[in-house]
Amino acid sequence: MYEQLSKSNMVSNSRIIALDLLPMDPIPGVEFIQGDFRDQDIIDKLEKTLSNQLVDIVISDMAPNLSGIREVDSVRICHVCELVLDFAVKHLKRSGVIIIKSFHGSGFSQIVYLYKKFFKRVLECKPKSSRYKSSETFLIARNLKLDLFLRFYELCLNYI
């Protein structure tokens, strides 16, 4: 769905790479990788497909399998948001944009804070199509704050 919408709104020489757990019907002009974004082999395949090119936009509607236990689900959701941020910081152009699905929960404010460390502007947006009682929300983050070297250095510090 996002791939189709994205392709219809892009200039003709744009490149879209879609990644999903499930098979996807071919869409003209969209490259597809089937796999789990949490799997390093799939990330390696995605990075190889990118060929060291920086991207303009990262769109993620990933969601972990939910258990129904709020505390457990919040940790899983935050982990997905962190994985997307890690990927974007390495591969997004400085003027790039992330659109990521998340859910309000115990770790949501920390995720927003984390995204604000890396991006000049971070907005929360609840789509009209989302059910009223749903905690689903999207974060839209744009314009990286740091150049590539400083971003890499800060990421390294987080893992030490």
N, C-alpha and C positions, 0 to 999 in steps of 0.2 A: 504494500500500500504506500508506504513512505517513498519507496524507490520509484513507483509510478508517478507520484506527485512531484518528487524531486526532478525526475527526468523531464517532465512536461514544463517545468519552470526554469530549466537551465539553458545556457547558451549552447550552440551546436557542438562545440569542441570540448564540452565538459565531460568529466569522467565520474561515473558513479560505481562504487563497489559496495555490494550488499553482502551482509553476513547474517546467517540465521541458522538455528538448530534444525529447522525443518526444510524440506525441499521447497523450491519456489519455481513457479512457472516462469519461463524465460521472458524477459522484458528487453526489447530492443535497446541497445546502448548501455545496458546495466550488466556489469560483471558480477558473478555470484560465487560466494564461497559458503559451503555448508559446513557448519561446525559450531563449537561452543567457544565463545569469546574468552572464557576462563581457562581454556586449554592453550598452553604456550605454543604447541605445534600450529594451532590455528592462527595465533597472533603472528608467528613467524611467517606463515603463508600469506597473511594479509600484508605484512611489512614487505615481503618479497614482491607482491603484486603492486605495491605503491612505488617500488623502485626508488626509494629515497626522496620521493616528491612530497612536499608538504601539501596539506589539504585545506580547503576553504571552510568546510563544514563537517561536523560529526553529528549524526542524528542517531539517538539510541532510544528504543522503546523496550529494551531488555528488562526483564523482571525475573527474579529467582523464583523457583518453586516455593510457594508459601505454605507454611505448616499450620497456620492459624494461631500460633503462639507469638504474640506481638513482639516480645523481646528478641526472640530468635529471628523473626522475619525482618525486624529493623536492622539487625546486624547484617543479614544477607543483602538487603537493599542497599545499605551503605557501602558494602563491599563492591557491588556492581558499579555504583556511582564513582567509587575510587578507581576502579579498573578503567572506566571510561575516561576519567580525568587523566590518569597516568598515560594512556594511549594518546589523548589529545595534546597534552603538554609536549610530547615527543614529536607529534606529526602534524600539528595544526599550524597554519600560517599565523603570524602575529596578529593579523586583523581578522582571524577566523572566528567561527561561532560553534558552540556546542548547544544542541537541544537534547535534553535527556529526561526520560520519564523517571519519576521518583514517587515516593509516597511519604506523606507526613507521618512521622513516628518519632520514637525517642532519639534517633540520631539525625533527624532531618536538619535541625538548625546547625549542627556541626558540619554537615555536608555543604550547606549554603556558605558557611564561614570559610570552609576549605576552598570552595570555588572562588570566593571573593579574594582569597590570597593570590590567585593566579590570573584573575580576569578583572578588567576595569569595570565591567558592568555585568551584574547578575540579576535576573528577574525571575520571579515565580509566576507561573501561569497555569490556571486550572482550565482545561478545555471545556467548552460548552457541551461537548459530546460525553463528558464524564458524568457519571451518576452523582447526584447531589451529595449523598452520604459517603461517596468514595473518597479515600484519602489521596487518590492519584493526583499528581501535579507534575508540571514540567518545569525544569530549570532551563533558562536560556542565558548562556554566558558568552560574552564577546570581548574581543580585544585583549590578548594576552599582555600582561604587565611587564614581563621580563624577556630579555633576548634569549636565544637558544642556549648559550653557555650558562647563563645564570639560572635558567630553568633546570638544566641538567644538574648543575651543582646543588641546587636546593633539593631536587629529588633525591640525589645521593645522600644528602644529610638526613633526610627522613628515614633512610634505611640503615643508618649506622647506629 
